Amino acid sequence: MQLGMIGLGRMGANIVRRLMRDGHECVVYDVSADSIAALEKEGAVGAPTLEEFVAKLEQPRVAWVMIPAGITGQTVEKLAPLLDEGDVIIDGGNSNYHDDVRRAKALREQGIHYVDIGTSGGVFGLERGYCLMVGGDEEAVGLIDPILKTIAPGPGEIERTPGRTGELGAEEQGYLHCGPSGAGHFVKMVHNGIEYGIMAAFAEGLNILHNADAGIKAGEHSAEIAPLEEPEYYQFDIDTAKVTELWRRGSVISSWLLDLTAAALAANPTLDGLAGRVSDSGEGRWTVKAAIDVGVPVPVLAASLFERFASRDEDKFANQVLSAMRQQFGGHHELPAGSSLEAGGEKADQVGGTHTTGGEETAPS
């Protein structure tokens, strides 16, 4: 089958490569001539302009847009007038599902199908395949089924879920028609929200292990920070790289994210060079907003999103306000910025390490 790919970043280019390996013809377009040339050498048909890109596609044309969500709308607006009734536009990026619903409605009036595909697999997808969450009308999704089947991982070595019988469903091969326009990106949005929560859980748990030697490091106490009460219980110098490698084998929390964490710690046990300022690309926010809209509690997902905000010092002013209040009501002194003073193994923080008892803040004795 023939497919046109707009956007030849890491995922777009690798999807093209995976398709060509299976005998599909790919027409490619990108703003970078070098990116086009690189895939032409591998067998793709290059197009220097959108007009030539469309001209090289056979009807019904299938054009996959794989670019950042912020410019997807502009590209679709330029592409749509060049297409004919019955053609298909696929958005395989991380667009907001609200945009999908709106675009699908507008394109439907022109007779053009719009399919949204949440694509998961990252830089490993070329070899592993991509998990595909698909939204759109039955006709369009049926038309592109051969493409989806090639891009998806296939059943692989995963054991079949007990109770499933008969022929393998598409979901057992790594792709699923989730519903009408917007459903694919909606499912991918929630997928990424869950990813935030799992990543935060691993990060917090490993941080506990990283600080399990707090009793060994317990030194000078500060009047502003509650001391570690029983340092003898925190005398463990735990190798987090080895623990993550251990957990990969037979543990309940073994997963691909754990595999990646273990690989990172094996290569760089102290994570030197990483500032810990964690980005969020939008899906986590959309997930929490959707949960609020429908009245579903998501405390874990929300906390993991807010933790990313905090990692970028978005909580700095709030912490300054806390310090200011402590100074006002109790004359508490804030520790100097960047202070390495530890009290009972607890690292000093900007807020002054407030200590709570029975729900009320108390001054250390």
C-alpha positions, 0 to 999 in steps of 0.5 A: 500500500502507498502512504505519504509521510509529512514530517521526518523526525525520529518517529516519522522517519522510522515509521517510513522505514518500517513500512518500506521493510514490509513492501509499502511505498512511501512518499515523503515530505519535510521542511528539511531537504536533508531529511528527504534525501536521507530517506530517498537513499533508502528507497522512499519517493521524495517530494520538495513541496506539499503540491508535489507530495500530493501529486505523487500519491495515488487516490484515495490518498493517505497522508500521515502528518507526524509533526509537533502538535503546535504546527499540525493545524497549519499543515492540515490547513495547507494540505486539505485544499490539495486533496480530493473527496475520499482522501485520508489525513492521519494525525499521528502526533500528540494533538489535543483530542478537541482539535481532532473533533473540530478538524474531522468535522471541517474536513468531513464537509469536504469529503476528506477523512480524518484519522487521529492516531496516538502513537507510542513506541518512541525511538524504539519503534522501528524494531519493536513496532508502535502501539497505535490508538486509532480514532476515526470513521470505520471506512477510513480506518478500514482503508489504512488497516494494512498500514496499521498492521505493519507499523504495530508490534504484532503479537510477539512473544506476549502470552495471550490473556486468559479467556481470549479465544479464536482469531487474534484481535487487532488489539492483540497485535498492537493497534485498536480502533478506539472510536470516532474522531478524537478517541485515538488521541483521547486514549493516548492522552490518558496513556501518557497521564498514566506514564507520568504517574508510573515515572513519578512512582519509580522516581520517588521510590528510588529517591527513598533508596538513595537516601536510605543512608541518612543515618550514616550521614547524620551530622550537625542539627539545625534548630530549623529542621526536625532531626532524624529520630532513629538514625540507626534504622537508616544505615543502608548504602543501597546501590540503586543501579543494582536494585533496578536491575534486580527488579527487572527479573520477576518482580511485580513492578517489572516493566519497560520503563523500569528497563529504561531506568535500569539502563540509565543508572547502569550508564550513569549511577549518580545521574551526573549532568541531569538537572532534574528539571522535568518537562511536560509536553501537554498530555498530562495537563489534558488528562487532569483537565478531562478528569475534572470535566467528567468528575473523576478523581485522579490524585496520583496523575495530578500529583505527578504533573504538579511534581514536574511543575515543581521540578522547574522551580514553579513552586519557588514563590510559594516556598518563599511565602512559606518562609515569610510566614514562618518568620512572621509568626515564629521568628524562624530563620531561613537556611542560606540558599544552597545550604548543605547542612543536614539535620539527622540526615534530612536535607535542608530545603528552602522552606526551612523544613517545617515540622508538623505535629497533630496538624499544626506547625510547631517550632523545633525544641 
